């Protein structure tokens, strides 16, 4: 699929001049895609290394289709990069704030980058401007930000703050931008809401609401996805205990149109830059409002146990981790991206090393620096001499691995597919013991099977039954 071709639309928007502050995953994607829609975009990036890469035509993040958009519009002059906020804000009426809001130790988001970006943009504005917050923030942030930056604006310049959260999936961000489920615009002024909504084609589904509502839409959406993933892992564990077929059970659940099959795939837990952070933020927001958010907390606890369960499964299959050589395939938090932030795969590698294992890792594009971990360029090289192999990220290319070649390379015969990408039968035919999330290790079924049978007996009757 050519994501850039899919991005092109016959729909038109009224071209305008936009400043985008922050050239990370969200900011760079937004800048390039808004340029594709016809806007003139000035992108501000204060990180000198990233800015140098962008200015030299290099894309510092991996996102399919993004490099072509950036190259085309940077060449035409419709998209520019600099660290000059004043120059970028000159004559601009809309500025998108796309900076990080990482979690603090208490789960609350750290909004200092957002505050600095908003202050700089407000001070540099030469005309009335709407600061559009794309970053994920707690409800009430836009209101507070508007009060905070108002005093930094030039005399006669009005600064308003609007919420317009992003819903882009890493690895599919360009596609998602041009095929949105919804565009959420939170503004207390209808005219401002129309101005921000006008950045996008009129046919795109629009949710116009208050700023607090828009801010909470993003938190609630990602929290629900986290709950769904944790539920899938809980069902998978129950399937394993009962001897049920995890793929059939969750597949059957997902066919219910009220539920849907997305995010019902069991795995090593959720990671990345959004779900863990936004789940913690949702819980912190609820706590500050005097609400316990028990469902969200349960999802967080369940996710925290996913790694423990996976490591225990690997250890049970091997007998011990100490001194074992383990190949780990996949380091990114999911396939299609080079992002390793809060990656379950990276956490797994660290835990295995901490338990005395020797780890060789492979990922098609992601790179990490982990003590005592050898990262190699080929999955078969990672498997060479290994006692076990663990697939920790669902890259499609791992599905194409040759079972016979793996068996020749490995010393052991244990494979743990934590993301469900491998074909079971060919690997078993090659002599592997294949384990996964929701299948694999032998468990005792007796307590599960015999208790229900007791329900068939009348109260007070002997438990013996005679077969016909």
Secondary structure by P-SEA (a helix, b strand, c coil): ccccccccccccccbbbbbbccccaaaaaaaaaaaaaccbbbbbbccaaaaaaaaaccccccccaaaaaaaaaaaacccccccccccccccccbbbbbccccccccccccaaaaaaaaaaaaaacccccccccccccccaaaaaaaaaacccccccbbbbbbbbbbbcccccaaaaaacccbbbbbcccaaaaaaaaaccccccbbbbbcaaaaaaaaaaaaaaaaaaaaaaaaaaaaaaaacccaaaaaaaaaccccccccccccccccccccaaaaaaaaaaaaaaacccaaaaaaaaaaaaaaaaaaaaaaaaaacccccbbbbbcccccccccccccccaaaaaaaaaaaabbbbbbbbccbbbbbccbbbbccccccccccccccccccccccccccaaaaaaaccccbbbccccccccaaaaaaccccccccccbbbbccccccaaaaaacccccccccccc
